[in-house]
Amino acid sequence: MSTHRGGTANNLQDSGLVPKYIKKDTYGTVPKYLETRKKAMAEQQESYDVYVQQRLEKGALNQISPADRLVTLDGLKKNWEELHLQYQGLSVVTDTAPKKARKERMEAEMKQLEKDIDTIEKHKIIYVTEQLLKGLTITELCTRKG
């Protein structure tokens, strides 16, 4: 017990002033649940890598080259800028149904482009299926409108 100037007594063991946790045998060791979770995540990543490798060998997946990734990203950003310029040219008052529908459509397209840009910026390695390409080059696929 410790006394303060005012005369109140506090239990030193519960106050945190006495180092009791750093003297435990388990202090500084990684908990078991974290070790098992890390091991499970490593196994899942390994199985995913095996799956991707098998798909690459079959030719079902194609990896986009870094140059194509940058071209795609630039094309998406250019499309967003063009759409944003058109959006800024809209009238402030959306008093008719066609104006309102056009504004909502443009907002939805801009939002989708933003999501696509974020996805491509976040992932450095991108795989594309053969079904998606259907004879198009990656640059044509990513820079085409509509």
C-alpha positions in Angstrom: 0.0 0.0 0.0 1.1 3.5 -0.8 -0.2 6.6 0.8 -0.5 9.9 -0.9 -0.4 13.4 0.5 -4.2 13.4 0.8 -4.1 10.3 2.8 -5.7 7.9 0.3 -4.1 4.4 0.0 -3.7 2.6 -3.4 -2.8 -1.0 -4.0 0.6 -0.9 -5.8 0.1 -4.3 -7.5 -3.1 -3.2 -9.3 -1.9 0.4 -10.1 0.6 -0.7 -12.7 3.6 0.8 -10.9 5.0 -2.6 -10.1 6.4 -4.5 -13.1 4.6 -7.8 -12.9 4.0 -8.7 -16.6 7.5 -8.4 -17.8 8.6 -11.0 -15.3 6.3 -13.7 -16.7 7.9 -16.5 -18.6 5.7 -15.9 -21.6 6.6 -12.2 -21.9 7.8 -11.3 -25.4 6.7 -14.6 -27.0 4.2 -14.7 -29.9 0.9 -16.2 -28.8 -0.1 -19.7 -30.2 -3.2 -18.4 -32.0 -1.1 -15.9 -34.0 1.4 -18.6 -35.0 -1.4 -21.0 -36.2 -3.0 -18.1 -38.1 0.2 -17.2 -39.8 0.8 -20.8 -40.7 -2.7 -21.1 -42.1 -2.3 -18.0 -44.2 1.0 -19.2 -45.6 -0.6 -22.5 -46.6 -3.5 -20.7 -48.3 -1.1 -18.5 -50.2 0.9 -21.5 -51.3 -2.2 -23.3 -52.5 -3.2 -20.2 -54.4 0.2 -19.8 -56.0 0.0 -23.5 -57.1 -3.5 -22.8 -58.6 -2.3 -19.8 -60.5 0.8 -21.6 -61.8 -1.4 -24.5 -63.0 -3.7 -22.0 -64.8 -0.8 -20.2 -66.3 0.6 -23.5 -67.6 -2.8 -24.4 -69.2 -2.9 -21.0 -70.9 -6.1 -20.0 -69.2 -4.6 -17.0 -67.5 -2.3 -14.3 -68.9 -0.3 -12.0 -66.7 -0.4 -8.4 -67.8 3.0 -6.9 -68.3 4.0 -3.9 -66.2 4.0 -1.7 -69.4 0.4 -2.8 -70.3 -0.6 -2.2 -66.7 0.7 1.4 -66.9 -1.0 1.9 -70.3 -4.2 0.6 -68.8 -4.0 2.8 -65.8 -3.2 5.9 -68.0 -6.2 5.1 -70.2 -8.6 4.7 -67.3 -7.3 8.0 -65.8 -7.8 9.7 -69.2 -11.3 8.4 -69.5 -12.1 9.6 -66.0 -10.7 13.1 -66.8 -12.8 13.3 -70.0 -15.9 12.2 -68.2 -15.2 14.6 -65.4 -14.8 17.4 -67.8 -18.2 16.6 -69.3 -19.7 16.3 -65.9 -18.5 19.7 -64.9 -20.1 21.1 -68.1 -23.5 19.9 -66.9 -26.0 22.6 -65.8 -26.3 23.0 -62.0 -30.1 22.7 -62.1 -31.3 19.2 -63.0 -34.9 20.1 -63.5 -35.8 17.6 -66.2 -35.7 13.8 -66.0 -33.2 13.4 -68.9 -30.8 15.8 -67.2 -31.1 14.0 -63.9 -30.7 10.6 -65.6 -27.6 11.8 -67.5 -26.0 13.2 -64.3 -26.7 10.0 -62.4 -25.3 7.9 -65.3 -22.1 10.0 -65.4 -21.7 9.8 -61.7 -22.0 6.0 -61.8 -19.5 5.7 -64.6 -17.0 8.0 -62.8 -17.4 5.9 -59.6 -16.8 2.7 -61.5 -13.7 4.2 -63.2 -12.4 5.3 -59.7 -12.8 1.7 -58.4 -11.0 0.3 -61.4 -8.2 2.7 -61.0 -7.9 1.9 -57.3 -7.8 -1.8 -58.1 -5.1 -1.5 -60.7 -3.0 0.8 -58.5 -3.3 -1.6 -55.5 -2.3 -4.8 -57.4 1.0 -4.9 -59.1 0.4 -8.3 -60.7 -2.8 -8.7 -62.7 -4.1 -11.8 -64.4 -6.6 -11.8 -67.3 -8.5 -14.9 -68.5 -8.6 -15.9 -72.1 -12.4 -15.7 -72.1 -12.2 -12.0 -71.2 -9.8 -11.1 -74.0 -11.6 -12.9 -76.9 -9.0 -11.7 -79.4 -8.4 -8.2 -78.1 -5.1 -6.9 -76.9 -4.9 -5.8 -73.3 -4.4 -2.2 -74.4 -7.5 -2.3 -76.6 -9.5 -4.0 -73.8 -8.6 -1.4 -71.2 -8.7 1.8 -73.2 -11.9 1.2 -75.1 -15.0 3.1 -74.0 -18.3 1.6 -73.1 
